[in-house]
Amino acid sequence: MPVLKTRKAMVEMKPGEVLEVRATDRGSVADLQSWARRAGHHYIGLVEENGLFRHFLRKASDDETKAEVRFPHIMSNGELEQQLASGVGIIVLDVREPAEFAFGHIPGALSVPLGQLEETIGQLDPGKAYAVICRTGNRSDLACRMLAERGFSNVRNVVPGMSRWKGATASDEWTGKKGD
């Protein structure tokens, strides 16, 4: 939701004006940074205070903005569910935050939060097929781009993601400790 509200607010602003977006979802960090990069706006920074994320974005001028370009290779939730049921060798890579993953994920999914993907990408096999999922498709879009830039050729962004997943889910106990 922060991205949708931010997009709407930016339409009403003048170029150069700064917007403060407040969110409680840790995933908003990657979501807003990714959206700003795709749209051409400037993500100035973030202040985190007691679980509240205050994002600051500067609206770009008309010549700086660009049409949002999405990762071209997508897969619907239904297509992923069919592939998993058929036993096709596909790895589900969940790039949501640990708490989001713990409270509900696709059984067998590999949890690698987007913020940790850069440092763990070397542990993944570029020759395998990956279905990358997040809550709505924004973080997974960025993750797919990162993987493709590193030579992963069989990567699909699962859209609309876990927010509308109807298939089987599993959950884990989450303690809230770093590393969980």
N, C-alpha and C positions, 0 to 999 in steps of 0.2 A: 503493500500500500504506500510506503513512503515515496517510491518512484512515481507512481501515478499522481499523487498529490503534488509532488515536486514539478512534474511535467506541466500540470495544469497551472500552478503558480507562476512558472517561468513565462508562460504565454502572456500573462498580465504585466510582466516587468519590462523595464527598459534595459537595453544593453549596458553592462557595467555595474548594474545593481547587484547587491549581494543578498542572498536568501539564506536564512537560518532554518534548517529542518531538524526537528526534534523527534527522536525515535527511541524505543526501548528494545528493539530487536537488534542483536549483534550482527545479524545478516544484513542489516541496512548499510553497514560500512561498505561491504563489497558491492552491494546492489547500486548504491548511489554513485560510487566511484566509477563503476562500469558504465552506468547510464550517462554520466557526465562526459566520459571519454567518447562514447559512441555518438553523443549529440553535439559535441564540440564545446560544451560549457566547461568552465574551470572549477574543479573541485579544490577549494582553497585549503580545507583542513577539517579536523575533527577535535572536539573536546568531549571527553567522557567523564561524567560525574555520577557516581553511585548508580550505575546501570542506565543512565540517560545519555544517549549519544546525540551531541549537537553538531550537525554537519553544516558547513558553510560553502556555498556555491555561488560563483559569479556568472551572471548571464552573459553569454557571448554576443558579440555584434552579429548582424545578419551575415556578414562575409566570413565569420568564424564558424557559424553553426553548420552542421551537415546533417543529412538525412541519416537516421539511425540505421546502421547496417548490422544485421544479425548473422550469427553463424549459419551458413546455408544448409547444413545437414541436420535435419531434425527427425524426431521419432515421436509419435503420439504415445500417451500412456497405454492405450489399447494395443498398439504395436509392440511395445515393450512387454506387456503382459503376455501376449501371444508368443513372443520369442522365448520368454522364460518358461512358459508351459511346454513348448516344443523341445526344450533341452538344447537349443542352439547355444553354442559357447560364447556368451556375451557377459562381460563384467559390468555390473552396475556400480558406478562410481558416484557416491553421494557426497556433494561438496557443501552441505549445510553445516552449521555449527554443531558441536558435540551434543548439546542439550536437545536440539531439534531432532538429531539422529536418534538419540536415546529414547525419546518419547514416541517414535514411530518411524520405521524404515522398512524398505523392501528386504525380506529375508535373504541373507547372503551378500547384501550390498557391502561394499568397501567404503568406509568412512574416511574421507580426506577433506577436512574443511578447506574452503577456497584459500584462506590465508596461509595454509600450510602446503598447498599444492606445489608451489615453486621449489620448496626444499625437499619434497618427497617424490618429485616426478621421475627421478632416476631409478626409483624402486619399481616403477611400472614398466610393463613390456609394450613397446610401441607396435609390436606385431599382433597384438590381441585386439579384439573388438570391445569397445566401451560404449555404454549408455550412461551419459552423465546427467545426473538429476539434482535438483535443489527444490526449493519450495514452489517457485513459479516459472523458472526458466531463465532468470536473469543471471544469477551466479553461475549456473551451468553453462550459459552462453559464453561467459568470459573464460571458464575453465576449458571449454572446447577449443577456444581460440588459442589458449596457452598450449594445450596438447598438440594441436595441429602445427603450431610454430616449431615444436620440438620433434616433428616427424611422425606423429601419430596419425595414420591415415584412415583408420576405421573408427571414427568417433561420431556419435550422434547426441544431440541435445534433446533431452526428453521434455516435451512441452505438453501440457501446462505444469507438469511436475507433481510433487507430493501434495500440493494444495487440493488436487482433484484426483488423487490416486484412489482407485476402487479395488485394487488387488489386495493380496495378502500383505500383512504388515507384521513386524515383530517390534518389540520394545525391550530396552535394557534398563537396568537400574542406573540412574545418574546421580552422582554425589555432589556435583557442582565443583569438584576439585579440578585444578588445571591438569590437563592431560586426559581427562575422562571424555 
